[in-house]
């Protein structure tokens, strides 16, 4: 035994010496990649941080070039946004955006879940053709359908109506929701659904009590993405609304006037308008990450 130990010792020493530089290079590479990730992350966050900082500056300080980091902070831009000076209240546009986004997201989920169930678990014939048909509806440029939608809304008397936006946002987000939910529902075990059907559960019960809890992360991710798309939509809201159904993105454009660009007020308004999306993303971040990793992006 002692002979084997003394014989193997000289061979093990060079191997250990060779392994040490490899481990050091691996650690340096890992540290470099981590530092690069932090730099990229900070670079992506810089515009939002700069917008937040500018919102606390006065208009003269916000308009300086180069911008001043040491300028005094003030809440005048937020007071102006909430109508202290001009009298224009942002609450109706914010409520309109919230109404159109929430209701359209709910309608999308109600319609997309059965469709995704039929395309993933109880697959219809030529289901791939159906999926590509849903995808093809997103290939039409939005501006190409703007005039027909405007004329249709005018003829039925729904211009400047928030429920018209609900219908439009539902139809715009439905293909995306079906594609995403089909990928999530494809991972639901069929045996669980068959067991529920053996126990007498019908389709509504299967969808609400069996499929929905299992696919909850995917449903949350889909709902959040549809909510963000609806909240940020500007073109249709700009053309089809006036005063009554004006949304928050349309309200933001009012800060760019013929008198000039009110940069500090615009940044303050952008921060306030971004808060609902950030709050929704923060509330559903665990399910969003889990849902996206389960199958929305494969």
SEVEX-996215 format. One record per residue (C-alpha): residue number from 1; x, y, z. Coordinates in pm, whole numbers, plus 50000, padded with zeros to 5 digits. Layout:
<atom><resi>NUM</resi><xx>X</xx><yy>Y</yy><zz>Z</zz></atom>
...
This chain:
<atom><resi>1</resi><xx>50000</xx><yy>50000</yy><zz>50000</zz></atom>
<atom><resi>2</resi><xx>50281</xx><yy>50240</yy><zz>50086</zz></atom>
<atom><resi>3</resi><xx>50450</xx><yy>50165</yy><zz>49753</zz></atom>
<atom><resi>4</resi><xx>50136</xx><yy>50264</yy><zz>49558</zz></atom>
<atom><resi>5</resi><xx>50106</xx><yy>50585</yy><zz>49755</zz></atom>
<atom><resi>6</resi><xx>50463</xx><yy>50695</yy><zz>49696</zz></atom>
<atom><resi>7</resi><xx>50441</xx><yy>50600</yy><zz>49330</zz></atom>
<atom><resi>8</resi><xx>50116</xx><yy>50785</yy><zz>49263</zz></atom>
<atom><resi>9</resi><xx>50215</xx><yy>51100</yy><zz>49450</zz></atom>
<atom><resi>10</resi><xx>50447</xx><yy>51241</yy><zz>49180</zz></atom>
<atom><resi>11</resi><xx>50177</xx><yy>51182</yy><zz>48915</zz></atom>
<atom><resi>12</resi><xx>49904</xx><yy>51355</yy><zz>49120</zz></atom>
<atom><resi>13</resi><xx>50109</xx><yy>51668</yy><zz>49186</zz></atom>
<atom><resi>14</resi><xx>50144</xx><yy>51778</yy><zz>48818</zz></atom>
<atom><resi>15</resi><xx>49773</xx><yy>51707</yy><zz>48762</zz></atom>
<atom><resi>16</resi><xx>49683</xx><yy>51928</yy><zz>49057</zz></atom>
<atom><resi>17</resi><xx>49913</xx><yy>52202</yy><zz>48932</zz></atom>
<atom><resi>18</resi><xx>49748</xx><yy>52185</yy><zz>48587</zz></atom>
<atom><resi>19</resi><xx>49397</xx><yy>52195</yy><zz>48736</zz></atom>
<atom><resi>20</resi><xx>49465</xx><yy>52505</yy><zz>48948</zz></atom>
<atom><resi>21</resi><xx>49516</xx><yy>52748</yy><zz>48653</zz></atom>
<atom><resi>22</resi><xx>49206</xx><yy>52606</yy><zz>48483</zz></atom>
<atom><resi>23</resi><xx>48999</xx><yy>52674</yy><zz>48792</zz></atom>
<atom><resi>24</resi><xx>49141</xx><yy>53025</yy><zz>48822</zz></atom>
<atom><resi>25</resi><xx>49061</xx><yy>53097</yy><zz>48458</zz></atom>
<atom><resi>26</resi><xx>48707</xx><yy>52965</yy><zz>48510</zz></atom>
<atom><resi>27</resi><xx>48659</xx><yy>53189</yy><zz>48814</zz></atom>
<atom><resi>28</resi><xx>48795</xx><yy>53492</yy><zz>48629</zz></atom>
<atom><resi>29</resi><xx>48568</xx><yy>53418</yy><zz>48334</zz></atom>
<atom><resi>30</resi><xx>48267</xx><yy>53382</yy><zz>48564</zz></atom>
<atom><resi>31</resi><xx>48352</xx><yy>53709</yy><zz>48738</zz></atom>
<atom><resi>32</resi><xx>48397</xx><yy>53886</yy><zz>48403</zz></atom>
<atom><resi>33</resi><xx>48062</xx><yy>53760</yy><zz>48276</zz></atom>
<atom><resi>34</resi><xx>47895</xx><yy>53866</yy><zz>48600</zz></atom>
<atom><resi>35</resi><xx>48047</xx><yy>54214</yy><zz>48573</zz></atom>
<atom><resi>36</resi><xx>47939</xx><yy>54237</yy><zz>48209</zz></atom>
<atom><resi>37</resi><xx>47584</xx><yy>54137</yy><zz>48306</zz></atom>
<atom><resi>38</resi><xx>47576</xx><yy>54412</yy><zz>48570</zz></atom>
<atom><resi>39</resi><xx>47703</xx><yy>54669</yy><zz>48321</zz></atom>
<atom><resi>40</resi><xx>47442</xx><yy>54569</yy><zz>48062</zz></atom>
<atom><resi>41</resi><xx>47166</xx><yy>54571</yy><zz>48325</zz></atom>
<atom><resi>42</resi><xx>47263</xx><yy>54918</yy><zz>48447</zz></atom>
<atom><resi>43</resi><xx>47284</xx><yy>55041</yy><zz>48087</zz></atom>
<atom><resi>44</resi><xx>46926</xx><yy>54921</yy><zz>48027</zz></atom>
<atom><resi>45</resi><xx>46807</xx><yy>55088</yy><zz>48348</zz></atom>
<atom><resi>46</resi><xx>46983</xx><yy>55420</yy><zz>48286</zz></atom>
<atom><resi>47</resi><xx>46705</xx><yy>55573</yy><zz>48068</zz></atom>
<atom><resi>48</resi><xx>46444</xx><yy>55494</yy><zz>48332</zz></atom>
<atom><resi>49</resi><xx>46667</xx><yy>55628</yy><zz>48610</zz></atom>
<atom><resi>50</resi><xx>46737</xx><yy>55941</yy><zz>48408</zz></atom>
<atom><resi>51</resi><xx>46364</xx><yy>55990</yy><zz>48342</zz></atom>
<atom><resi>52</resi><xx>46292</xx><yy>55957</yy><zz>48715</zz></atom>
<atom><resi>53</resi><xx>46566</xx><yy>56207</yy><zz>48803</zz></atom>
<atom><resi>54</resi><xx>46453</xx><yy>56456</yy><zz>48539</zz></atom>
<atom><resi>55</resi><xx>46096</xx><yy>56440</yy><zz>48669</zz></atom>
<atom><resi>56</resi><xx>46219</xx><yy>56597</yy><zz>48995</zz></atom>
<atom><resi>57</resi><xx>46390</xx><yy>56890</yy><zz>48819</zz></atom>
<atom><resi>58</resi><xx>46242</xx><yy>57221</yy><zz>48721</zz></atom>
<atom><resi>59</resi><xx>46182</xx><yy>57291</yy><zz>48354</zz></atom>
<atom><resi>60</resi><xx>46489</xx><yy>57520</yy><zz>48311</zz></atom>
<atom><resi>61</resi><xx>46714</xx><yy>57262</yy><zz>48480</zz></atom>
<atom><resi>62</resi><xx>46567</xx><yy>56977</yy><zz>48276</zz></atom>
<atom><resi>63</resi><xx>46631</xx><yy>57168</yy><zz>47952</zz></atom>
<atom><resi>64</resi><xx>47001</xx><yy>57234</yy><zz>48015</zz></atom>
<atom><resi>65</resi><xx>47254</xx><yy>57075</yy><zz>47783</zz></atom>
<atom><resi>66</resi><xx>47446</xx><yy>56892</yy><zz>47913</zz></atom>
<atom><resi>67</resi><xx>47198</xx><yy>56798</yy><zz>48188</zz></atom>
<atom><resi>68</resi><xx>47284</xx><yy>56891</yy><zz>48543</zz></atom>
<atom><resi>69</resi><xx>47304</xx><yy>56613</yy><zz>48800</zz></atom>
<atom><resi>70</resi><xx>47332</xx><yy>56856</yy><zz>49091</zz></atom>
<atom><resi>71</resi><xx>47023</xx><yy>57061</yy><zz>49008</zz></atom>
<atom><resi>72</resi><xx>46781</xx><yy>57111</yy><zz>49300</zz></atom>
<atom><resi>73</resi><xx>46494</xx><yy>56865</yy><zz>49324</zz></atom>
<atom><resi>74</resi><xx>46133</xx><yy>56976</yy><zz>49321</zz></atom>
<atom><resi>75</resi><xx>45782</xx><yy>56830</yy><zz>49293</zz></atom>
<atom><resi>76</resi><xx>45653</xx><yy>57104</yy><zz>49063</zz></atom>
<atom><resi>77</resi><xx>45631</xx><yy>56869</yy><zz>48763</zz></atom>
<atom><resi>78</resi><xx>45414</xx><yy>56623</yy><zz>48954</zz></atom>
<atom><resi>79</resi><xx>45193</xx><yy>56905</yy><zz>49079</zz></atom>
<atom><resi>80</resi><xx>45153</xx><yy>57024</yy><zz>48721</zz></atom>
<atom><resi>81</resi><xx>45076</xx><yy>56671</yy><zz>48603</zz></atom>
<atom><resi>82</resi><xx>44799</xx><yy>56625</yy><zz>48856</zz></atom>
<atom><resi>83</resi><xx>44638</xx><yy>56950</yy><zz>48743</zz></atom>
<atom><resi>84</resi><xx>44740</xx><yy>57195</yy><zz>49011</zz></atom>
<atom><resi>85</resi><xx>44838</xx><yy>57461</yy><zz>48760</zz></atom>
<atom><resi>86</resi><xx>44654</xx><yy>57381</yy><zz>48440</zz></atom>
<atom><resi>87</resi><xx>44339</xx><yy>57223</yy><zz>48581</zz></atom>
<atom><resi>88</resi><xx>44365</xx><yy>56923</yy><zz>48346</zz></atom>
<atom><resi>89</resi><xx>44312</xx><yy>56611</yy><zz>48555</zz></atom>
<atom><resi>90</resi><xx>44497</xx><yy>56292</yy><zz>48454</zz></atom>
<atom><resi>91</resi><xx>44256</xx><yy>56066</yy><zz>48639</zz></atom>
<atom><resi>92</resi><xx>44001</xx><yy>56016</yy><zz>48356</zz></atom>
<atom><resi>93</resi><xx>44272</xx><yy>55903</yy><zz>48108</zz></atom>
<atom><resi>94</resi><xx>44427</xx><yy>55676</yy><zz>48370</zz></atom>
<atom><resi>95</resi><xx>44089</xx><yy>55524</yy><zz>48451</zz></atom>
<atom><resi>96</resi><xx>44016</xx><yy>55475</yy><zz>48080</zz></atom>
<atom><resi>97</resi><xx>44350</xx><yy>55299</yy><zz>48031</zz></atom>
<atom><resi>98</resi><xx>44288</xx><yy>55081</yy><zz>48334</zz></atom>
<atom><resi>99</resi><xx>43936</xx><yy>54995</yy><zz>48219</zz></atom>
<atom><resi>100</resi><xx>44034</xx><yy>54908</yy><zz>47863</zz></atom>
<atom><resi>101</resi><xx>44342</xx><yy>54711</yy><zz>47970</zz></atom>
<atom><resi>102</resi><xx>44181</xx><yy>54511</yy><zz>48250</zz></atom>
<atom><resi>103</resi><xx>43859</xx><yy>54422</yy><zz>48068</zz></atom>
<atom><resi>104</resi><xx>44034</xx><yy>54338</yy><zz>47741</zz></atom>
<atom><resi>105</resi><xx>44280</xx><yy>54114</yy><zz>47929</zz></atom>
<atom><resi>106</resi><xx>43993</xx><yy>53933</yy><zz>48104</zz></atom>
<atom><resi>107</resi><xx>43809</xx><yy>53883</yy><zz>47774</zz></atom>
<atom><resi>108</resi><xx>44128</xx><yy>53759</yy><zz>47609</zz></atom>
<atom><resi>109</resi><xx>44181</xx><yy>53496</yy><zz>47879</zz></atom>
<atom><resi>110</resi><xx>43817</xx><yy>53383</yy><zz>47866</zz></atom>
<atom><resi>111</resi><xx>43841</xx><yy>53334</yy><zz>47489</zz></atom>
<atom><resi>112</resi><xx>44199</xx><yy>53212</yy><zz>47462</zz></atom>
<atom><resi>113</resi><xx>44188</xx><yy>52942</yy><zz>47730</zz></atom>
<atom><resi>114</resi><xx>43927</xx><yy>52720</yy><zz>47557</zz></atom>
<atom><resi>115</resi><xx>44095</xx><yy>52781</yy><zz>47221</zz></atom>
<atom><resi>116</resi><xx>44435</xx><yy>52681</yy><zz>47359</zz></atom>
<atom><resi>117</resi><xx>44276</xx><yy>52377</yy><zz>47524</zz></atom>
<atom><resi>118</resi><xx>44136</xx><yy>52266</yy><zz>47187</zz></atom>
<atom><resi>119</resi><xx>44471</xx><yy>52322</yy><zz>47016</zz></atom>
<atom><resi>120</resi><xx>44694</xx><yy>52155</yy><zz>47275</zz></atom>
<atom><resi>121</resi><xx>44507</xx><yy>51890</yy><zz>47476</zz></atom>
<atom><resi>122</resi><xx>44199</xx><yy>51801</yy><zz>47270</zz></atom>
<atom><resi>123</resi><xx>44359</xx><yy>51887</yy><zz>46940</zz></atom>
<atom><resi>124</resi><xx>44137</xx><yy>51967</yy><zz>46646</zz></atom>
<atom><resi>125</resi><xx>44224</xx><yy>51851</yy><zz>46296</zz></atom>
<atom><resi>126</resi><xx>44499</xx><yy>52050</yy><zz>46127</zz></atom>
<atom><resi>127</resi><xx>44563</xx><yy>52241</yy><zz>46448</zz></atom>
<atom><resi>128</resi><xx>44895</xx><yy>52370</yy><zz>46316</zz></atom>
<atom><resi>129</resi><xx>44712</xx><yy>52547</yy><zz>46032</zz></atom>
<atom><resi>130</resi><xx>44486</xx><yy>52708</yy><zz>46290</zz></atom>
<atom><resi>131</resi><xx>44788</xx><yy>52827</yy><zz>46488</zz></atom>
<atom><resi>132</resi><xx>44949</xx><yy>52981</yy><zz>46181</zz></atom>
<atom><resi>133</resi><xx>44618</xx><yy>53147</yy><zz>46093</zz></atom>
<atom><resi>134</resi><xx>44618</xx><yy>53314</yy><zz>46435</zz></atom>
<atom><resi>135</resi><xx>44975</xx><yy>53424</yy><zz>46375</zz></atom>
<atom><resi>136</resi><xx>44895</xx><yy>53559</yy><zz>46028</zz></atom>
<atom><resi>137</resi><xx>44645</xx><yy>53804</yy><zz>46176</zz></atom>
<atom><resi>138</resi><xx>44938</xx><yy>53986</yy><zz>46341</zz></atom>
<atom><resi>139</resi><xx>45117</xx><yy>54035</yy><zz>46008</zz></atom>
<atom><resi>140</resi><xx>44884</xx><yy>54311</yy><zz>45888</zz></atom>
<atom><resi>141</resi><xx>45031</xx><yy>54654</yy><zz>45961</zz></atom>
<atom><resi>142</resi><xx>44821</xx><yy>54830</yy><zz>46221</zz></atom>
<atom><resi>143</resi><xx>44802</xx><yy>55149</yy><zz>46018</zz></atom>
<atom><resi>144</resi><xx>44651</xx><yy>54954</yy><zz>45726</zz></atom>
<atom><resi>145</resi><xx>44345</xx><yy>54868</yy><zz>45933</zz></atom>
<atom><resi>146</resi><xx>44311</xx><yy>55209</yy><zz>46093</zz></atom>
<atom><resi>147</resi><xx>44081</xx><yy>55370</yy><zz>45835</zz></atom>
<atom><resi>148</resi><xx>43835</xx><yy>55075</yy><zz>45808</zz></atom>
<atom><resi>149</resi><xx>43813</xx><yy>55055</yy><zz>46186</zz></atom>
<atom><resi>150</resi><xx>43756</xx><yy>55430</yy><zz>46210</zz></atom>
<atom><resi>151</resi><xx>43477</xx><yy>55424</yy><zz>45948</zz></atom>
<atom><resi>152</resi><xx>43314</xx><yy>55123</yy><zz>46113</zz></atom>
<atom><resi>153</resi><xx>43326</xx><yy>55286</yy><zz>46456</zz></atom>
<atom><resi>154</resi><xx>43185</xx><yy>55609</yy><zz>46313</zz></atom>
<atom><resi>155</resi><xx>42896</xx><yy>55433</yy><zz>46143</zz></atom>
<atom><resi>156</resi><xx>42791</xx><yy>55245</yy><zz>46458</zz></atom>
<atom><resi>157</resi><xx>42838</xx><yy>55553</yy><zz>46679</zz></atom>
<atom><resi>158</resi><xx>43120</xx><yy>55419</yy><zz>46897</zz></atom>
<atom><resi>159</resi><xx>43385</xx><yy>55685</yy><zz>46842</zz></atom>
<atom><resi>160</resi><xx>43532</xx><yy>55817</yy><zz>47167</zz></atom>
<atom><resi>161</resi><xx>43400</xx><yy>55511</yy><zz>47352</zz></atom>
<atom><resi>162</resi><xx>43620</xx><yy>55313</yy><zz>47589</zz></atom>
<atom><resi>163</resi><xx>43437</xx><yy>54989</yy><zz>47509</zz></atom>
<atom><resi>164</resi><xx>43545</xx><yy>55019</yy><zz>47147</zz></atom>
<atom><resi>165</resi><xx>43904</xx><yy>55008</yy><zz>47276</zz></atom>
<atom><resi>166</resi><xx>43817</xx><yy>54702</yy><zz>47485</zz></atom>
<atom><resi>167</resi><xx>43695</xx><yy>54521</yy><zz>47173</zz></atom>
<atom><resi>168</resi><xx>43997</xx><yy>54628</yy><zz>46967</zz></atom>
<atom><resi>169</resi><xx>44251</xx><yy>54534</yy><zz>47233</zz></atom>
<atom><resi>170</resi><xx>44081</xx><yy>54198</yy><zz>47282</zz></atom>
<atom><resi>171</resi><xx>44102</xx><yy>54118</yy><zz>46911</zz></atom>
<atom><resi>172</resi><xx>44462</xx><yy>54244</yy><zz>46889</zz></atom>
<atom><resi>173</resi><xx>44593</xx><yy>54041</yy><zz>47185</zz></atom>
<atom><resi>174</resi><xx>44390</xx><yy>53725</yy><zz>47130</zz></atom>
<atom><resi>175</resi><xx>44631</xx><yy>53562</yy><zz>46877</zz></atom>
<atom><resi>176</resi><xx>44929</xx><yy>53619</yy><zz>47106</zz></atom>
<atom><resi>177</resi><xx>44740</xx><yy>53479</yy><zz>47403</zz></atom>
<atom><resi>178</resi><xx>44635</xx><yy>53166</yy><zz>47212</zz></atom>
<atom><resi>179</resi><xx>44992</xx><yy>53102</yy><zz>47102</zz></atom>
<atom><resi>180</resi><xx>45129</xx><yy>53141</yy><zz>47452</zz></atom>
<atom><resi>181</resi><xx>44858</xx><yy>52942</yy><zz>47630</zz></atom>
<atom><resi>182</resi><xx>44881</xx><yy>52662</yy><zz>47375</zz></atom>
<atom><resi>183</resi><xx>45246</xx><yy>52618</yy><zz>47467</zz></atom>
<atom><resi>184</resi><xx>45167</xx><yy>52619</yy><zz>47839</zz></atom>
<atom><resi>185</resi><xx>44870</xx><yy>52385</yy><zz>47819</zz></atom>
<atom><resi>186</resi><xx>45068</xx><yy>52136</yy><zz>47613</zz></atom>
<atom><resi>187</resi><xx>45262</xx><yy>52058</yy><zz>47934</zz></atom>
<atom><resi>188</resi><xx>44947</xx><yy>51977</yy><zz>48138</zz></atom>
<atom><resi>189</resi><xx>44929</xx><yy>51598</yy><zz>48204</zz></atom>
<atom><resi>190</resi><xx>44640</xx><yy>51448</yy><zz>48009</zz></atom>
<atom><resi>191</resi><xx>44593</xx><yy>51179</yy><zz>48273</zz></atom>
<atom><resi>192</resi><xx>44478</xx><yy>51439</yy><zz>48527</zz></atom>
<atom><resi>193</resi><xx>44217</xx><yy>51571</yy><zz>48286</zz></atom>
<atom><resi>194</resi><xx>44097</xx><yy>51221</yy><zz>48204</zz></atom>
<atom><resi>195</resi><xx>44068</xx><yy>51141</yy><zz>48574</zz></atom>
<atom><resi>196</resi><xx>43854</xx><yy>51451</yy><zz>48628</zz></atom>
<atom><resi>197</resi><xx>43633</xx><yy>51356</yy><zz>48333</zz></atom>
<atom><resi>198</resi><xx>43590</xx><yy>51005</yy><zz>48474</zz></atom>
<atom><resi>199</resi><xx>43468</xx><yy>51165</yy><zz>48798</zz></atom>
<atom><resi>200</resi><xx>43202</xx><yy>51350</yy><zz>48599</zz></atom>
<atom><resi>201</resi><xx>43367</xx><yy>51689</yy><zz>48547</zz></atom>
<atom><resi>202</resi><xx>43252</xx><yy>51874</yy><zz>48239</zz></atom>
<atom><resi>203</resi><xx>43454</xx><yy>52109</yy><zz>48023</zz></atom>
<atom><resi>204</resi><xx>43396</xx><yy>52430</yy><zz>48227</zz></atom>
<atom><resi>205</resi><xx>43491</xx><yy>52247</yy><zz>48546</zz></atom>
<atom><resi>206</resi><xx>43798</xx><yy>52094</yy><zz>48381</zz></atom>
<atom><resi>207</resi><xx>43914</xx><yy>52435</yy><zz>48257</zz></atom>
<atom><resi>208</resi><xx>43856</xx><yy>52625</yy><zz>48582</zz></atom>
<atom><resi>209</resi><xx>43946</xx><yy>52365</yy><zz>48846</zz></atom>
<atom><resi>210</resi><xx>44199</xx><yy>52141</yy><zz>48674</zz></atom>
<atom><resi>211</resi><xx>44371</xx><yy>52315</yy><zz>48383</zz></atom>
<atom><resi>212</resi><xx>44377</xx><yy>52673</yy><zz>48517</zz></atom>
<atom><resi>213</resi><xx>44550</xx><yy>52592</yy><zz>48852</zz></atom>
<atom><resi>214</resi><xx>44817</xx><yy>52382</yy><zz>48681</zz></atom>
<atom><resi>215</resi><xx>44879</xx><yy>52642</yy><zz>48409</zz></atom>
<atom><resi>216</resi><xx>44850</xx><yy>52940</yy><zz>48648</zz></atom>
<atom><resi>217</resi><xx>45206</xx><yy>53066</yy><zz>48585</zz></atom>
<atom><resi>218</resi><xx>45149</xx><yy>53062</yy><zz>48210</zz></atom>
<atom><resi>219</resi><xx>44811</xx><yy>53231</yy><zz>48245</zz></atom>
<atom><resi>220</resi><xx>44966</xx><yy>53500</yy><zz>48465</zz></atom>
<atom><resi>221</resi><xx>45246</xx><yy>53560</yy><zz>48214</zz></atom>
<atom><resi>222</resi><xx>44997</xx><yy>53582</yy><zz>47928</zz></atom>
<atom><resi>223</resi><xx>44770</xx><yy>53818</yy><zz>48121</zz></atom>
<atom><resi>224</resi><xx>45058</xx><yy>54048</yy><zz>48211</zz></atom>
<atom><resi>225</resi><xx>45183</xx><yy>54068</yy><zz>47852</zz></atom>
<atom><resi>226</resi><xx>44832</xx><yy>54141</yy><zz>47721</zz></atom>
<atom><resi>227</resi><xx>44785</xx><yy>54405</yy><zz>47991</zz></atom>
<atom><resi>228</resi><xx>45111</xx><yy>54576</yy><zz>47897</zz></atom>
<atom><resi>229</resi><xx>45027</xx><yy>54572</yy><zz>47526</zz></atom>
<atom><resi>230</resi><xx>44684</xx><yy>54722</yy><zz>47593</zz></atom>
<atom><resi>231</resi><xx>44816</xx><yy>54984</yy><zz>47834</zz></atom>
<atom><resi>232</resi><xx>45087</xx><yy>55102</yy><zz>47593</zz></atom>
<atom><resi>233</resi><xx>44875</xx><yy>55112</yy><zz>47276</zz></atom>
<atom><resi>234</resi><xx>44867</xx><yy>55462</yy><zz>47127</zz></atom>
<atom><resi>235</resi><xx>44772</xx><yy>55464</yy><zz>46757</zz></atom>
<atom><resi>236</resi><xx>44411</xx><yy>55343</yy><zz>46780</zz></atom>
<atom><resi>237</resi><xx>44353</xx><yy>55533</yy><zz>47102</zz></atom>
<atom><resi>238</resi><xx>44484</xx><yy>55852</yy><zz>46942</zz></atom>
<atom><resi>239</resi><xx>44260</xx><yy>55825</yy><zz>46636</zz></atom>
<atom><resi>240</resi><xx>43944</xx><yy>55672</yy><zz>46783</zz></atom>
<atom><resi>241</resi><xx>43915</xx><yy>55872</yy><zz>47105</zz></atom>
<atom><resi>242</resi><xx>43872</xx><yy>56238</yy><zz>47181</zz></atom>
<atom><resi>243</resi><xx>43799</xx><yy>56355</yy><zz>47533</zz></atom>
<atom><resi>244</resi><xx>43567</xx><yy>56102</yy><zz>47695</zz></atom>
<atom><resi>245</resi><xx>43768</xx><yy>55787</yy><zz>47623</zz></atom>
<atom><resi>246</resi><xx>44116</xx><yy>55941</yy><zz>47610</zz></atom>
<atom><resi>247</resi><xx>44379</xx><yy>55703</yy><zz>47747</zz></atom>
<atom><resi>248</resi><xx>44698</xx><yy>55771</yy><zz>47940</zz></atom>
<atom><resi>249</resi><xx>44938</xx><yy>55742</yy><zz>47639</zz></atom>
<atom><resi>250</resi><xx>44723</xx><yy>55992</yy><zz>47448</zz></atom>
<atom><resi>251</resi><xx>44725</xx><yy>56221</yy><zz>47751</zz></atom>
<atom><resi>252</resi><xx>45106</xx><yy>56207</yy><zz>47751</zz></atom>
<atom><resi>253</resi><xx>45122</xx><yy>56346</yy><zz>47398</zz></atom>
<atom><resi>254</resi><xx>44954</xx><yy>56663</yy><zz>47525</zz></atom>
<atom><resi>255</resi><xx>45279</xx><yy>56766</yy><zz>47691</zz></atom>
<atom><resi>256</resi><xx>45435</xx><yy>56821</yy><zz>47347</zz></atom>
<atom><resi>257</resi><xx>45264</xx><yy>57140</yy><zz>47236</zz></atom>
<atom><resi>258</resi><xx>45327</xx><yy>57427</yy><zz>46995</zz></atom>
<atom><resi>259</resi><xx>45475</xx><yy>57618</yy><zz>47288</zz></atom>
<atom><resi>260</resi><xx>45755</xx><yy>57365</yy><zz>47321</zz></atom>
<atom><resi>261</resi><xx>45847</xx><yy>57044</yy><zz>47497</zz></atom>
<atom><resi>262</resi><xx>45784</xx><yy>57041</yy><zz>47871</zz></atom>
<atom><resi>263</resi><xx>46050</xx><yy>56782</yy><zz>47948</zz></atom>
<atom><resi>264</resi><xx>46020</xx><yy>56771</yy><zz>48327</zz></atom>
<atom><resi>265</resi><xx>45642</xx><yy>56743</yy><zz>48317</zz></atom>
<atom><resi>266</resi><xx>45664</xx><yy>56479</yy><zz>48045</zz></atom>
<atom><resi>267</resi><xx>45906</xx><yy>56273</yy><zz>48255</zz></atom>
<atom><resi>268</resi><xx>45683</xx><yy>56308</yy><zz>48560</zz></atom>
<atom><resi>269</resi><xx>45380</xx><yy>56199</yy><zz>48358</zz></atom>
<atom><resi>270</resi><xx>45575</xx><yy>55905</yy><zz>48213</zz></atom>
<atom><resi>271</resi><xx>45674</xx><yy>55791</yy><zz>48562</zz></atom>
<atom><resi>272</resi><xx>45314</xx><yy>55803</yy><zz>48685</zz></atom>
<atom><resi>273</resi><xx>45180</xx><yy>55626</yy><zz>48375</zz></atom>
<atom><resi>274</resi><xx>45446</xx><yy>55355</yy><zz>48408</zz></atom>
<atom><resi>275</resi><xx>45362</xx><yy>55277</yy><zz>48770</zz></atom>
<atom><resi>276</resi><xx>45059</xx><yy>55048</yy><zz>48704</zz></atom>
<atom><resi>277</resi><xx>45261</xx><yy>54833</yy><zz>48464</zz></atom>
<atom><resi>278</resi><xx>45552</xx><yy>54817</yy><zz>48707</zz></atom>
<atom><resi>279</resi><xx>45317</xx><yy>54730</yy><zz>48993</zz></atom>
<atom><resi>280</resi><xx>45153</xx><yy>54453</yy><zz>48791</zz></atom>
<atom><resi>281</resi><xx>45490</xx><yy>54315</yy><zz>48687</zz></atom>
<atom><resi>282</resi><xx>45621</xx><yy>54326</yy><zz>49044</zz></atom>
<atom><resi>283</resi><xx>45310</xx><yy>54153</yy><zz>49179</zz></atom>
<atom><resi>284</resi><xx>45329</xx><yy>53874</yy><zz>48922</zz></atom>
<atom><resi>285</resi><xx>45705</xx><yy>53852</yy><zz>48883</zz></atom>
<atom><resi>286</resi><xx>45738</xx><yy>53501</yy><zz>49032</zz></atom>
<atom><resi>287</resi><xx>45465</xx><yy>53357</yy><zz>48813</zz></atom>
<atom><resi>288</resi><xx>45589</xx><yy>53557</yy><zz>48514</zz></atom>
<atom><resi>289</resi><xx>45940</xx><yy>53414</yy><zz>48537</zz></atom>
<atom><resi>290</resi><xx>45806</xx><yy>53067</yy><zz>48606</zz></atom>
<atom><resi>291</resi><xx>45560</xx><yy>53089</yy><zz>48320</zz></atom>
<atom><resi>292</resi><xx>45811</xx><yy>53215</yy><zz>48066</zz></atom>
<atom><resi>293</resi><xx>46056</xx><yy>52942</yy><zz>48164</zz></atom>
<atom><resi>294</resi><xx>45789</xx><yy>52672</yy><zz>48136</zz></atom>
<atom><resi>295</resi><xx>45711</xx><yy>52712</yy><zz>47772</zz></atom>
<atom><resi>296</resi><xx>45624</xx><yy>53057</yy><zz>47641</zz></atom>
<atom><resi>297</resi><xx>45977</xx><yy>53093</yy><zz>47507</zz></atom>
<atom><resi>298</resi><xx>46113</xx><yy>52760</yy><zz>47387</zz></atom>
